[in-house]
């Protein structure tokens, strides 16, 4: 499912317009993104947990040249 399909299903389930559903989804995603970027952990029971994590840098490799 992509974002457009999620908006479509959300509008049907909540019985609101697709435009309103898109605004709600964008607002929710923006809130999650902002919170995680500020170091907070976002837990939505029954859905998932969003958190930022540090990774070691790794060396890239060009597949053409090796």
C-alpha positions as CSV (number, residue, x, y, z in Angstrom):
1,X,0.0,0.0,0.0
2,X,1.3,3.4,-0.9
3,X,0.4,6.8,0.6
4,X,-2.3,7.5,-1.9
5,X,-4.0,4.2,-1.2
6,X,-3.7,4.8,2.6
7,X,-5.4,8.2,2.1
8,X,-8.2,6.7,0.1
9,X,-8.9,4.0,2.7
10,X,-8.7,6.5,5.5
11,X,-11.2,8.8,3.9
12,X,-13.6,5.9,3.3
13,X,-13.2,4.5,6.9
14,X,-13.6,7.9,8.6
15,X,-16.2,9.0,6.1
16,X,-14.4,12.3,5.3
17,X,-13.0,13.8,2.1
18,X,-9.7,12.6,0.7
19,X,-8.3,16.2,1.1
20,X,-9.0,16.1,4.8
21,X,-7.6,12.6,5.2
22,X,-4.4,13.7,3.4
23,X,-4.1,16.7,5.8
24,X,-4.5,14.5,8.8
25,X,-2.0,11.9,7.6
26,X,0.6,14.6,6.6
27,X,0.2,16.2,10.0
28,X,0.6,12.9,11.9
29,X,3.7,12.0,9.8
30,X,5.2,15.5,10.4
31,X,4.6,15.2,14.2
32,X,6.3,11.8,14.2
33,X,9.2,13.0,12.1
34,X,9.8,16.2,14.2
35,X,9.6,14.2,17.5
36,X,12.1,11.6,16.3
37,X,14.5,14.2,14.9
38,X,14.5,15.9,18.4
39,X,15.6,12.6,20.0
40,X,12.2,11.5,21.3
41,X,10.8,8.0,20.9
42,X,7.3,7.7,19.5
43,X,5.4,4.6,20.5
44,X,2.0,3.9,19.0
45,X,0.6,0.7,20.6
46,X,-0.5,-1.8,18.1
47,X,1.3,0.0,15.3
48,X,5.0,0.6,15.9
49,X,7.8,2.4,17.5
50,X,9.8,5.2,15.9
51,X,13.2,6.2,17.1
52,X,16.5,7.5,15.9
53,X,19.6,5.4,16.1
54,X,23.3,6.0,15.4
55,X,25.1,3.8,12.9
56,X,28.7,3.4,12.2
57,X,29.8,4.9,8.9
58,X,30.5,2.3,6.2
59,X,32.6,2.4,3.1
60,X,30.7,2.7,-0.1
61,X,31.6,0.8,-3.2
62,X,30.9,1.5,-6.9
63,X,29.5,-1.7,-8.4
64,X,30.9,-0.8,-11.8
65,X,34.5,-0.1,-10.8
66,X,34.7,-2.2,-7.7
